[in-house]
Amino acid sequence: MSTFPLRCYKEGSTVFYAPDVSLYAEKGSYVPSRAPVFYNPKMALSRDVAVCVLQAYSKEASRRLRVCIPMAGCGVRALRFMLETDGVESIVVNDLNPAAVSLIEKNFELHGLKGKATICCDDANTLLSSSASRGDRFDLVDLDPFGSPAPFLESTIRALKPKGAMLCVTATDLPLLCGSQPKACLRRYGSMPLKGEYCHEVAVRILIAHAVSVAAKYDYALQPMLSYYFGHHVRVYFKGKLGAKSADEKLGTIGYLAHCDRCLSRKLVNGFPVSELARKCPSCGGEVKIAGPLWCGPLQDEVFLRETVKIAEEKEGGRTLTFLRLLLMEASAPPLYYNVHRICSAACVPCPPIKKVIESLRERGFSAFKTHFSPISVKTDAPPGELLTLLKELSSSSKF
């Protein structure tokens, strides 16, 4: 029995108990780490997406799945997997906190599901490693820690089935990944971040590269299927399979980013081409900043994302569907993005609407897309000089 106040919540079609968030506030804002059992209502959209992804993955795999959630908190994600999808055959729900395990049991009893899940109170790495050593591996592991997933990736990779498994990874340590703590990022992810206008996309690419590199140590190949930034976290869904050759191919998509603050040029370079990573910008002669290693390939698998959108149309709707459609719209966009407001501010010109910027870029023959990373930014293959010229022309006209 819990010794702290509980409150009944609803996400999707699932009712569950969690700590009363109103009791664990600091300066008026709820702080999940202060609650006796972890629950973050701001992650509801992430869980909505996870439900849709699991359903799409199960449909693609044409089988029911063995699932593990090694850090489950109050258990809402596990509950929603069981109640809102038809893809789960068995599920292992774990948390190191005994109070969390008691609450998970209560929530599963609420829906008559306690006998259909294995509920554990164990260290996440111990649980995953023991599953791997027994050969009792999983079709899907949802790794959703408070902070960095890096300490848990090796045991998670080993616990995945050798063919067609899915790894879901969340990172909430954005100050590291976005460049505020570069030394800590280098320690934890083996990568140098870049603090700047498109730091959240760099964060996603660093997380992907790190997971791909860890998996490759075990001859395991990870391919990102769906990736995003939202609020205070980044999240990536990978499809995995065992094979040294495939793992080598994925490693070949890891490289570096060269960025120039003076002219805003940026370039992703696969592999380790030291000769191409000049310290002076070839366009303007400005100093070039280097970030990485990071993932240089696509962030989305369009076929899988399209299927996930279909599931959302049937299941969730609302903001989840809107968010997934935006991911799909930018899936074929060039990498990285330009903050239009920042460019206009630096150029001392009024900022036109993003919609007008995109239309004008397309009229000039460039690709241009909105991006979920930032509502005031655009993804385009237009050189930064062309973009600046267009913004100045738009600002001097009455077209907006």
C-alpha positions in Angstrom: 0.0 0.0 0.0 1.2 3.5 -0.8 2.0 5.8 2.1 1.7 9.0 0.0 -1.3 10.7 -1.6 -2.4 9.4 -5.0 -4.5 10.9 -7.7 -6.4 9.2 -10.5 -5.3 10.3 -14.0 -6.3 9.4 -17.6 -4.1 9.3 -20.7 -5.4 8.0 -24.0 -8.1 5.6 -22.8 -6.1 4.4 -19.8 -7.0 5.3 -16.2 -4.2 4.9 -13.6 -3.0 6.2 -10.2 0.1 8.3 -9.7 1.4 10.7 -7.1 -0.6 13.9 -6.8 1.6 16.3 -8.8 0.2 19.3 -7.0 2.1 18.3 -3.8 5.6 18.2 -5.4 6.0 21.6 -6.8 9.0 24.0 -6.6 8.4 27.7 -7.4 5.0 26.8 -8.8 6.2 24.0 -11.1 5.9 20.3 -10.6 9.3 18.6 -10.2 9.0 14.8 -11.0 12.2 13.9 -9.2 10.7 15.1 -5.9 7.7 12.7 -6.1 8.1 9.4 -4.2 7.3 7.6 -7.5 8.3 9.0 -10.9 5.5 10.3 -13.1 5.8 13.2 -15.5 2.5 14.3 -17.1 4.5 16.4 -19.6 5.6 13.2 -21.2 2.0 12.3 -22.2 2.6 13.1 -25.9 5.7 10.9 -25.8 3.7 8.0 -24.5 1.0 8.7 -27.1 3.6 8.4 -29.8 5.0 5.2 -28.2 1.6 3.6 -28.3 1.2 4.3 -32.0 4.8 3.1 -32.8 4.3 -0.1 -30.9 1.0 -0.8 -32.8 2.7 0.0 -36.1 5.7 -2.2 -35.2 3.5 -5.1 -34.2 1.6 -4.9 -37.4 4.8 -4.9 -39.4 6.3 -7.8 -37.5 3.1 -9.8 -37.9 3.5 -11.2 -34.4 2.7 -10.4 -30.8 5.7 -9.1 -28.9 7.7 -9.6 -25.8 8.3 -6.2 -24.3 10.4 -4.8 -21.4 10.2 -1.5 -19.6 13.2 -1.5 -17.3 12.5 1.9 -15.6 8.7 2.1 -15.4 7.9 4.6 -12.7 4.2 4.4 -11.9 3.8 2.0 -14.9 1.6 4.2 -17.1 3.6 3.4 -20.3 3.4 -0.3 -19.6 -0.4 -0.1 -18.9 -1.0 1.8 -22.1 0.9 -0.7 -24.1 -1.3 -3.5 -22.7 -4.6 -1.7 -22.9 -4.3 0.5 -26.1 -2.5 -1.9 -28.4 -3.0 -5.5 -29.5 0.7 -6.2 -30.0 1.9 -7.3 -26.6 2.1 -11.0 -25.8 4.1 -10.6 -22.6 5.6 -7.7 -20.7 8.3 -7.2 -18.0 7.7 -4.1 -16.0 10.5 -3.1 -13.6 11.6 -0.3 -11.3 14.3 -0.1 -8.6 12.0 1.8 -6.3 9.9 -0.5 -4.1 7.2 2.2 -3.9 7.0 2.3 -7.7 6.6 -1.4 -7.9 3.8 -1.3 -5.4 2.1 1.4 -7.4 2.6 -0.6 -10.7 1.0 -3.6 -9.0 -2.0 -1.4 -7.9 -2.4 0.0 -11.4 -2.3 -3.4 -13.1 -4.7 -4.8 -10.5 -7.1 -1.9 -11.3 -7.4 -3.3 -14.9 -7.2 -7.0 -14.0 -3.8 -7.3 -15.6 -1.5 -8.2 -12.8 -1.3 -11.9 -13.7 -0.4 -10.9 -17.3 2.8 -9.0 -16.5 6.0 -9.8 -14.8 6.5 -7.0 -12.3 10.1 -6.7 -10.9 12.0 -4.6 -8.4 15.6 -4.7 -9.7 18.4 -2.7 -11.1 17.7 -2.0 -14.8 21.2 -3.2 -15.9 20.9 -6.4 -13.8 17.5 -7.2 -15.1 18.5 -6.7 -18.8 21.8 -8.5 -18.4 20.2 -11.5 -16.8 17.6 -11.7 -19.5 20.4 -11.7 -22.1 22.4 -14.4 -20.3 19.3 -16.6 -20.1 18.6 -16.1 -23.8 15.2 -14.6 -22.7 15.5 -11.6 -25.0 12.9 -9.0 -26.0 11.3 -7.8 -29.2 11.1 -4.3 -27.8 12.8 -2.5 -24.9 11.7 1.0 -24.0 14.5 2.7 -22.2 13.1 5.8 -20.6 15.4 6.9 -17.7 15.5 10.1 -15.8 18.6 11.7 -17.4 20.9 9.9 -19.7 20.3 6.5 -21.2 24.1 6.0 -21.8 24.7 3.8 -18.6 22.0 1.4 -19.7 22.6 1.0 -23.5 25.1 -2.0 -23.4 22.8 -4.2 -21.3 19.8 -3.1 -23.3 21.5 -4.0 -26.7 22.4 -7.4 -25.3 18.8 -8.0 -24.2 17.3 -7.4 -27.7 16.4 -10.3 -30.0 18.8 -10.9 -32.8 16.5 -10.0 -35.7 13.9 -7.3 -36.1 13.9 -6.0 -32.5 13.0 -2.4 -31.6 14.9 -0.2 -29.2 13.2 3.0 -27.9 15.5 5.5 -26.2 14.8 8.7 -24.3 17.4 11.3 -23.2 16.4 14.1 -20.9 19.9 15.4 -20.2 19.6 18.2 -22.8 22.1 20.6 -21.2 24.8 18.1 -22.1 23.6 17.1 -25.6 22.8 20.8 -26.5 26.3 22.1 -25.7 26.0 23.7 -22.2 28.2 21.0 -20.7 30.5 19.9 -23.5 32.9 18.0 -21.3 30.1 16.0 -19.7 28.7 15.2 -23.1 32.1 14.0 -24.2 32.4 11.7 -21.2 28.9 10.3 -21.5 28.3 10.1 -25.2 31.9 10.3 -26.6 30.9 13.3 -28.7 31.4 17.1 -28.7 28.1 18.9 -29.0 27.4 22.3 -30.6 25.6 25.1 -28.7 23.6 27.1 -31.2 20.4 27.6 -33.2 20.0 23.9 -34.2 21.4 22.3 -31.1 18.3 20.1 -30.6 18.8 18.3 -33.9 22.5 17.9 -33.1 21.4 16.4 -29.8 19.3 13.8 -31.6 22.1 13.0 -34.0 24.6 12.6 -31.1 22.2 10.2 -29.3 21.7 8.1 -32.5 25.5 7.9 -33.1 26.2 6.8 -29.6 23.6 4.1 -29.6 24.7 2.9 -33.1 28.4 2.8 -31.9 27.5 0.9 -28.7 25.4 -1.7 -30.6 28.2 -2.2 -33.2 30.5 -3.4 -30.4 28.2 -6.5 -30.3 27.9 -6.8 -34.1 24.4 -5.4 -33.8 23.1 -2.9 -36.3 20.7 -0.1 -35.3 18.7 1.9 -37.8 16.7 5.0 -36.6 13.1 4.7 -37.6 11.5 7.7 -35.9 13.3 10.5 -34.0 12.3 13.8 -32.5 12.8 16.5 -29.9 9.9 17.6 -27.7 9.9 19.8 -24.7 12.7 18.7 -22.4 13.7 15.5 -24.1 14.9 13.8 -27.3 13.6 10.3 -28.3 14.7 7.8 -30.9 13.1 4.5 -32.1 15.5 2.1 -33.6 15.1 -1.2 -35.5 17.9 -3.6 -34.9 19.4 -6.8 -36.2 22.5 -8.9 -35.5 25.2 -8.8 -38.2 28.8 -7.4 -38.3 28.5 -6.2 -42.0 25.2 -4.3 -41.2 26.8 -2.8 -38.1 29.7 -1.6 -40.2 27.4 0.0 -42.6 25.7 1.9 -39.9 29.0 3.1 -38.5 29.7 4.5 -41.9 26.9 6.9 -41.5 28.5 8.5 -38.4 30.6 11.6 -39.0 31.0 15.2 -38.1 29.4 18.6 -38.4 31.4 21.7 -39.5 29.7 25.0 -38.7 30.6 28.6 -39.4 29.1 31.3 -37.1 30.1 34.1 -39.5 28.2 33.0 -42.6 26.0 30.3 -41.0 27.2 27.6 -43.4 26.9 24.0 -42.0 27.9 20.7 -43.4 27.6 17.0 -42.3 30.5 14.9 -43.3 30.3 11.1 -43.1 33.2 9.1 -41.7 36.5 10.5 -40.5 37.6 12.8 -43.3 40.1 14.9 -41.4 41.2 16.7 -44.5 37.6 18.0 -45.2 37.2 19.4 -41.7 39.1 22.6 -42.2 39.3 25.1 -39.4 38.6 28.0 -41.8 35.3 28.3 -43.7 35.8 27.9 -47.4 33.0 30.3 -48.1 34.0 33.3 -45.8 37.2 32.4 -44.1 35.5 32.4 -40.7 36.4 30.0 -37.9 34.8 26.6 -38.2 33.4 24.8 -35.2 33.4 21.0 -35.3 30.8 18.8 -33.5 30.5 15.0 -33.3 30.8 12.2 -33.9 27.1 12.3 -34.8 24.6 10.6 -37.1 24.7 12.0 -40.6 21.8 10.0 -42.1 18.0 10.4 -42.1 16.3 10.8 -38.8 13.1 9.1 -40.0 12.2 6.0 -42.0 9.4 7.4 -44.1 7.6 4.1 -44.7 7.5 3.3 -41.0 6.5 6.8 -40.1 3.7 6.8 -42.6 2.3 3.7 -41.0 2.6 5.2 -37.6 0.7 8.2 -38.8 -2.1 5.9 -40.0 -2.3 4.3 -36.6 -2.5 7.8 -35.0 -5.4 8.7 -37.4 -7.3 5.6 -36.2 -6.3 5.9 -32.5 -5.1 9.2 -31.1 -5.9 12.1 -33.3 -5.4 15.6 -31.8 -1.9 16.9 -31.1 -0.3 13.5 -31.4 -1.5 13.2 -35.0 -0.5 16.8 -35.7 3.0 16.1 -34.3 3.5 12.9 -36.3 2.3 14.5 -39.5 4.9 17.3 -39.0 7.6 14.7 -38.6 6.4 13.1 -41.8 6.4 16.4 -43.7 10.0 17.1 -42.8 11.2 13.5 -43.2 12.7 14.2 -46.6 14.0 17.7 -45.7 17.8 18.5 -45.8 19.5 18.1 -42.4 19.8 20.9 -39.9 17.7 24.1 -39.9 17.9 27.9 -40.0 16.4 30.0 -37.2 14.7 32.7 -39.4 14.1 35.0 -36.4 17.8 34.9 -35.5 19.0 35.7 -39.0 16.5 38.6 -39.4 17.6 40.0 -36.0 21.2 39.8 -37.0 20.4 41.5 -40.3 18.2 44.1 -38.6 15.2 43.4 -40.8 11.6 42.5 -39.9 10.9 38.8 -39.8 8.4 37.5 -42.4 6.1 34.6 -41.5 7.7 31.1 -41.8 5.0 30.1 -44.3 5.9 33.0 -46.6 9.6 32.1 -46.3 9.0 28.5 -47.3 6.7 29.5 -50.3 9.3 32.0 -51.5 12.2 29.5 -51.3 10.2 26.9 -53.2 9.4 29.5 -55.9 13.1 30.0 -56.4 13.7 26.3 -56.9 14.9 25.3 -53.4 13.4 22.7 -51.1 12.0 24.2 -47.9 10.2 22.6 -45.0 8.8 23.5 -41.6 10.5 21.6 -38.8 9.2 20.2 -35.5 12.5 21.3 -33.8 11.5 25.0 -33.9 8.4 26.8 -35.1 10.5 29.8 -36.1 12.9 27.8 -38.3 13.1 26.3 -41.7 14.9 23.4 -43.3 16.2 24.2 -46.8 19.0 23.4 -49.3 19.3 27.1 -50.1 22.8 28.4 -49.2 22.7 30.8 -46.2 23.6 33.8 -48.4 20.6 33.1 -50.7 18.3 32.7 -47.6 19.5 36.1 -46.2 19.0 37.8 -49.6 15.4 36.4 -49.7 14.6 37.5 -46.2 15.9 41.0 -47.0 13.8 41.2 -50.1 10.7 39.9 -48.3 11.2 42.5 -45.5 11.4 45.4 -48.0 8.3 44.4 -49.8 4.7 44.6 -48.6 4.0 40.9 -49.4 3.5 40.1 -45.8 
